[in-house]
Amino acid sequence: MVNDPPSVPPRPASGKVHYRLYFLGGTGHITKAHEFFASDDEAAIKTAKAWREGRGVELWCKDRKVWSWKADS
C-alpha cells in the first residue's frame, strides 16, 4: 500500500512510547504488524489512521489495546 509503515521502527527519542499496529485479515487474524514510537496515544492513533487505508487494524501499547478500526466495506 502507498502509506505502509516502515518495516523497522526508528530508534525512540526521549519520552517516546512503543506501539504496535496489527493489520487484520478478513477473518480477524493478524496478517502483519508494524512497530513504531509516538509521544502518546493521541499521536499514535493519528499515525495509525494514516497507515490503515481502510484496512482493519488494532493499535496496541504493550498489553493494552489503544484503539481498533474495522475494515471499510
PyMOL commands that place a pseudoatom at each C-alpha (Angstrom):
pseudoatom trace, name=CA, resn=MET, resi=1, chain=A, elem=C, hetatm=0, pos=[0.000, 0.000, 0.000]
pseudoatom trace, name=CA, resn=VAL, resi=2, chain=A, elem=C, hetatm=0, pos=[1.041, 3.580, -0.544]
pseudoatom trace, name=CA, resn=ASN, resi=3, chain=A, elem=C, hetatm=0, pos=[1.238, 4.564, 3.112]
pseudoatom trace, name=CA, resn=ASP, resi=4, chain=A, elem=C, hetatm=0, pos=[2.611, 1.318, 4.529]
pseudoatom trace, name=CA, resn=PRO, resi=5, chain=A, elem=C, hetatm=0, pos=[4.680, 1.977, 7.616]
pseudoatom trace, name=CA, resn=PRO, resi=6, chain=A, elem=C, hetatm=0, pos=[8.407, 1.312, 7.615]
pseudoatom trace, name=CA, resn=SER, resi=7, chain=A, elem=C, hetatm=0, pos=[9.446, -2.278, 8.256]
pseudoatom trace, name=CA, resn=VAL, resi=8, chain=A, elem=C, hetatm=0, pos=[11.859, -1.331, 11.043]
pseudoatom trace, name=CA, resn=PRO, resi=9, chain=A, elem=C, hetatm=0, pos=[10.866, 1.261, 13.628]
pseudoatom trace, name=CA, resn=PRO, resi=10, chain=A, elem=C, hetatm=0, pos=[13.227, 4.157, 14.161]
pseudoatom trace, name=CA, resn=ARG, resi=11, chain=A, elem=C, hetatm=0, pos=[15.080, 4.423, 17.453]
pseudoatom trace, name=CA, resn=PRO, resi=12, chain=A, elem=C, hetatm=0, pos=[12.892, 6.130, 20.038]
pseudoatom trace, name=CA, resn=ALA, resi=13, chain=A, elem=C, hetatm=0, pos=[13.567, 9.694, 21.025]
pseudoatom trace, name=CA, resn=SER, resi=14, chain=A, elem=C, hetatm=0, pos=[13.451, 10.568, 24.685]
pseudoatom trace, name=CA, resn=GLY, resi=15, chain=A, elem=C, hetatm=0, pos=[9.922, 10.278, 26.078]
pseudoatom trace, name=CA, resn=LYS, resi=16, chain=A, elem=C, hetatm=0, pos=[8.583, 8.183, 23.187]
pseudoatom trace, name=CA, resn=VAL, resi=17, chain=A, elem=C, hetatm=0, pos=[6.364, 5.153, 23.779]
pseudoatom trace, name=CA, resn=HIS, resi=18, chain=A, elem=C, hetatm=0, pos=[6.483, 1.851, 21.830]
pseudoatom trace, name=CA, resn=TYR, resi=19, chain=A, elem=C, hetatm=0, pos=[3.338, 0.900, 19.859]
pseudoatom trace, name=CA, resn=ARG, resi=20, chain=A, elem=C, hetatm=0, pos=[2.376, -1.987, 17.591]
pseudoatom trace, name=CA, resn=LEU, resi=21, chain=A, elem=C, hetatm=0, pos=[-0.132, -1.715, 14.781]
pseudoatom trace, name=CA, resn=TYR, resi=22, chain=A, elem=C, hetatm=0, pos=[-1.657, -5.063, 13.806]
pseudoatom trace, name=CA, resn=PHE, resi=23, chain=A, elem=C, hetatm=0, pos=[-3.232, -5.407, 10.364]
pseudoatom trace, name=CA, resn=LEU, resi=24, chain=A, elem=C, hetatm=0, pos=[-6.174, -7.844, 10.326]
pseudoatom trace, name=CA, resn=GLY, resi=25, chain=A, elem=C, hetatm=0, pos=[-7.318, -10.134, 7.546]
pseudoatom trace, name=CA, resn=GLY, resi=26, chain=A, elem=C, hetatm=0, pos=[-10.948, -10.854, 6.659]
pseudoatom trace, name=CA, resn=THR, resi=27, chain=A, elem=C, hetatm=0, pos=[-11.260, -13.464, 9.402]
pseudoatom trace, name=CA, resn=GLY, resi=28, chain=A, elem=C, hetatm=0, pos=[-9.838, -11.128, 12.047]
pseudoatom trace, name=CA, resn=HIS, resi=29, chain=A, elem=C, hetatm=0, pos=[-6.441, -12.809, 12.196]
pseudoatom trace, name=CA, resn=ILE, resi=30, chain=A, elem=C, hetatm=0, pos=[-3.259, -10.744, 12.171]
pseudoatom trace, name=CA, resn=THR, resi=31, chain=A, elem=C, hetatm=0, pos=[-1.706, -10.610, 8.707]
pseudoatom trace, name=CA, resn=LYS, resi=32, chain=A, elem=C, hetatm=0, pos=[1.185, -8.315, 9.580]
pseudoatom trace, name=CA, resn=ALA, resi=33, chain=A, elem=C, hetatm=0, pos=[2.366, -5.962, 12.292]
pseudoatom trace, name=CA, resn=HIS, resi=34, chain=A, elem=C, hetatm=0, pos=[4.395, -2.777, 12.407]
pseudoatom trace, name=CA, resn=GLU, resi=35, chain=A, elem=C, hetatm=0, pos=[6.122, -1.259, 15.408]
pseudoatom trace, name=CA, resn=PHE, resi=36, chain=A, elem=C, hetatm=0, pos=[6.670, 2.446, 15.909]
pseudoatom trace, name=CA, resn=PHE, resi=37, chain=A, elem=C, hetatm=0, pos=[7.216, 5.060, 18.591]
pseudoatom trace, name=CA, resn=ALA, resi=38, chain=A, elem=C, hetatm=0, pos=[4.990, 8.010, 19.431]
pseudoatom trace, name=CA, resn=SER, resi=39, chain=A, elem=C, hetatm=0, pos=[4.837, 10.611, 22.164]
pseudoatom trace, name=CA, resn=ASP, resi=40, chain=A, elem=C, hetatm=0, pos=[1.413, 9.479, 23.425]
pseudoatom trace, name=CA, resn=ASP, resi=41, chain=A, elem=C, hetatm=0, pos=[-1.782, 7.623, 22.477]
pseudoatom trace, name=CA, resn=GLU, resi=42, chain=A, elem=C, hetatm=0, pos=[-3.183, 10.578, 20.555]
pseudoatom trace, name=CA, resn=ALA, resi=43, chain=A, elem=C, hetatm=0, pos=[-0.103, 10.801, 18.328]
pseudoatom trace, name=CA, resn=ALA, resi=44, chain=A, elem=C, hetatm=0, pos=[-0.079, 7.015, 17.861]
pseudoatom trace, name=CA, resn=ILE, resi=45, chain=A, elem=C, hetatm=0, pos=[-3.741, 6.990, 16.825]
pseudoatom trace, name=CA, resn=LYS, resi=46, chain=A, elem=C, hetatm=0, pos=[-3.055, 9.730, 14.264]
pseudoatom trace, name=CA, resn=THR, resi=47, chain=A, elem=C, hetatm=0, pos=[-0.158, 7.724, 12.817]
pseudoatom trace, name=CA, resn=ALA, resi=48, chain=A, elem=C, hetatm=0, pos=[-2.187, 4.505, 12.743]
pseudoatom trace, name=CA, resn=LYS, resi=49, chain=A, elem=C, hetatm=0, pos=[-5.080, 6.220, 10.934]
pseudoatom trace, name=CA, resn=ALA, resi=50, chain=A, elem=C, hetatm=0, pos=[-2.693, 7.367, 8.198]
pseudoatom trace, name=CA, resn=TRP, resi=51, chain=A, elem=C, hetatm=0, pos=[-1.366, 3.824, 7.709]
pseudoatom trace, name=CA, resn=ARG, resi=52, chain=A, elem=C, hetatm=0, pos=[-4.608, 1.854, 7.804]
pseudoatom trace, name=CA, resn=GLU, resi=53, chain=A, elem=C, hetatm=0, pos=[-6.037, 2.919, 4.398]
pseudoatom trace, name=CA, resn=GLY, resi=54, chain=A, elem=C, hetatm=0, pos=[-9.393, 1.329, 5.106]
pseudoatom trace, name=CA, resn=ARG, resi=55, chain=A, elem=C, hetatm=0, pos=[-7.928, -1.917, 6.444]
pseudoatom trace, name=CA, resn=GLY, resi=56, chain=A, elem=C, hetatm=0, pos=[-8.949, -3.471, 9.743]
pseudoatom trace, name=CA, resn=VAL, resi=57, chain=A, elem=C, hetatm=0, pos=[-6.283, -2.726, 12.339]
pseudoatom trace, name=CA, resn=GLU, resi=58, chain=A, elem=C, hetatm=0, pos=[-5.663, -2.787, 16.082]
pseudoatom trace, name=CA, resn=LEU, resi=59, chain=A, elem=C, hetatm=0, pos=[-3.289, -0.418, 17.851]
pseudoatom trace, name=CA, resn=TRP, resi=60, chain=A, elem=C, hetatm=0, pos=[-1.556, -1.745, 20.975]
pseudoatom trace, name=CA, resn=CYS, resi=61, chain=A, elem=C, hetatm=0, pos=[0.805, -0.346, 23.576]
pseudoatom trace, name=CA, resn=LYS, resi=62, chain=A, elem=C, hetatm=0, pos=[2.397, -3.278, 25.424]
pseudoatom trace, name=CA, resn=ASP, resi=63, chain=A, elem=C, hetatm=0, pos=[-0.587, -5.378, 26.635]
pseudoatom trace, name=CA, resn=ARG, resi=64, chain=A, elem=C, hetatm=0, pos=[-3.152, -2.560, 26.291]
pseudoatom trace, name=CA, resn=LYS, resi=65, chain=A, elem=C, hetatm=0, pos=[-5.375, -2.148, 23.245]
pseudoatom trace, name=CA, resn=VAL, resi=66, chain=A, elem=C, hetatm=0, pos=[-5.391, 1.572, 22.458]
pseudoatom trace, name=CA, resn=TRP, resi=67, chain=A, elem=C, hetatm=0, pos=[-7.819, 1.623, 19.538]
pseudoatom trace, name=CA, resn=SER, resi=68, chain=A, elem=C, hetatm=0, pos=[-9.229, -0.552, 16.766]
pseudoatom trace, name=CA, resn=TRP, resi=69, chain=A, elem=C, hetatm=0, pos=[-10.795, 0.033, 13.377]
pseudoatom trace, name=CA, resn=LYS, resi=70, chain=A, elem=C, hetatm=0, pos=[-12.856, -2.363, 11.311]
pseudoatom trace, name=CA, resn=ALA, resi=71, chain=A, elem=C, hetatm=0, pos=[-12.099, -2.628, 7.612]
pseudoatom trace, name=CA, resn=ASP, resi=72, chain=A, elem=C, hetatm=0, pos=[-14.107, -0.257, 5.437]
pseudoatom trace, name=CA, resn=SER, resi=73, chain=A, elem=C, hetatm=0, pos=[-16.785, -2.010, 3.381]
for i in range(1, 73): cmd.bond("trace and resi %d" % i, "trace and resi %d" % (i + 1))
show_as sticks, trace
zoom trace
